[in-house]
Amino acid sequence: MASMAARNALLKYLRVQARPVLQNPSPLSVSFSSILQRRHFSEEVRGTFLDKSEVTDRVVSVVKNFQKVDPSKVTPNAHFQNDLGLDSLDTVELVMAFEEEFGFEIPDNEADKISSISLAVDFISSHPQAK
């Protein structure tokens, strides 16, 4: 009894309201704020994607400005090696230029698959971190 009186006096002094703790809260007792937090988190994960035509224009521009490319040969469907005459090192440099242009890192396993402008556009436009 003395411990209960001490507890109540301490709580009154600290101006903290004592609330019962639910041992097994029912699913209906989930707070509205926790629902909003989960909704906000799911929107962040989903992210926003860039418009494919905007990505195409920017990728074409990066490729046209690449020093080893003849700008007149650049089309939205151009293959880096077959159409533009680039080697594997040139392709790596292009991917690095795409990373700089769009503000995110392209993993090596994905970069190895990017061999044309259309593949670059498809990857970048489907990536939520592309800016």
Rosetta blueprint (number, residue, H / E / L):
1 M L
2 A H
3 S H
4 M H
5 A H
6 A H
7 R H
8 N H
9 A H
10 L H
11 L H
12 K H
13 Y H
14 L H
15 R L
16 V L
17 Q L
18 A L
19 R L
20 P L
21 V L
22 L L
23 Q L
24 N L
25 P L
26 S L
27 P H
28 L H
29 S H
30 V L
31 S L
32 F H
33 S H
34 S H
35 I H
36 L H
37 Q H
38 R H
39 R H
40 H H
41 F H
42 S H
43 E H
44 E H
45 V H
46 R H
47 G L
48 T L
49 F L
50 L L
51 D L
52 K H
53 S H
54 E H
55 V H
56 T H
57 D H
58 R H
59 V H
60 V H
61 S H
62 V H
63 V H
64 K H
65 N L
66 F L
67 Q L
68 K L
69 V L
70 D L
71 P H
72 S H
73 K H
74 V L
75 T L
76 P L
77 N L
78 A L
79 H E
80 F L
81 Q L
82 N L
83 D L
84 L L
85 G L
86 L L
87 D L
88 S H
89 L H
90 D H
91 T H
92 V H
93 E H
94 L H
95 V H
96 M H
97 A H
98 F H
99 E H
100 E H
101 E H
102 F H
103 G L
104 F L
105 E L
106 I L
107 P L
108 D H
109 N H
110 E H
111 A H
112 D L
113 K L
114 I L
115 S L
116 S E
117 I H
118 S H
119 L H
120 A H
121 V H
122 D H
123 F H
124 I H
125 S H
126 S L
127 H L
128 P L
129 Q L
130 A L
131 K L
